[in-house]
């Protein structure tokens, strides 16, 4: 199923972000340009994948902030120099963990 594969890929990018940022502070994050670039790339890939999901799938799972995910991707791609690292860190530190739980729940439902 297309949506399952896309959701699994999104989880893979999330897991990479969480692995890169495990046990670090915001200051460590913002001062490591390689880590910043890797995390921003992965976030943009998550948004790109969200763009490929069927509208029906998105509507069936409207509790997931698809519009915000796509919007973040657009902000990253079209204004990379203007990306707010405080916002990126908040997404990594809080939101991405919530999204991971939501996507895991979807995969469990689809796999049944």
N, C-alpha and C positions, 0 to 999 in steps of 0.2 A: 504494500500500500504506500502510495506516494507520501501522504501526510506522516506516516510512521517514520519513514526514512528521513524526512526533513526534520522531524522532531528529534530523532536520534542524533543527527548531525548538529543540531542546535545544542543538545546536551553535551556533545563532545567539545564544542567551543567553550561552553560554560565551565566544564571540568578543567580545561586548559587554563582559563582565567583563574579559577580557584586554586589550582596547583601553583601558578606563578606567584600569587599574592598571599599564599598561606603564611601566617605568622609574621607579617610585616606591617609596618605603620604607614600612614599616609605620607610622611616625610621620606621614608625609604622608597616608597612607590614613586613619588614625583621626582625624586633625584636619580632615578634609574631610567634613562631614556629608552633603553632596550625593552624594559618591562612595560613602560607606558605604551610604546608603539605596539608591542605584542598584544596587550590587553585591548587597546583601541581597535586593532585589526580584528581580533576575535569578536568584539562587540559589533563591529560593522558586518561581519559575516553572519552573525545571528540575525541582524536586521534584514540582510539580503535574503536569507532563507525564509524569514517570515513573509517577505514579499512573494514567495513562490507557493505559499499555502493556498489551498482552495478557499473561496469565500464562504462556502458552506461549512468547512472545518472551522474557520475563524468564528463564524456566527454560532456554531455549536459550543464553542469554548470561549465565550465572550468574557469570562472572568479573567482571562489572561490579557494583559495590556498590549495587544498586538500593535495598535496605533502608535503607542509610545516607543515600542521596539523598532518599528519602521522609521519613526521620526528621529530616533537617535542615530540610526544608520545614515539618514539623509544629512543630519547635522555634521556627522563625522566626515562623510564623503565630500560634502560641498563646502565645508569650512574647517578643515583640519587644523589650521593654525589657530583658530578661535575656539578650539575645544576647551571647555572648562574642566580642569583636572579635579577640582573639588567635586563637581557633579559626577564625573567618571568614577571617582573613588567611592562616592555614596552608592552609586549603582552597583559597583563591585562588592562593597562591604555589606550592603543590605539587600537591594533589589534582586541581584542575580541569584542569591540563595533562595529567595522566594520563588523566582521563576523556575529554578531547577526543580523544586518540589512540585510545582504545578505541571511541568513537562513530564516528570517521572510518573505522576498520577495519570496523565494522558496515555503514556506508553503502556502502563499496566492495564488500562481500560481497553486499549486497542489490541494488545496481545492476547486478551482473554478469548 
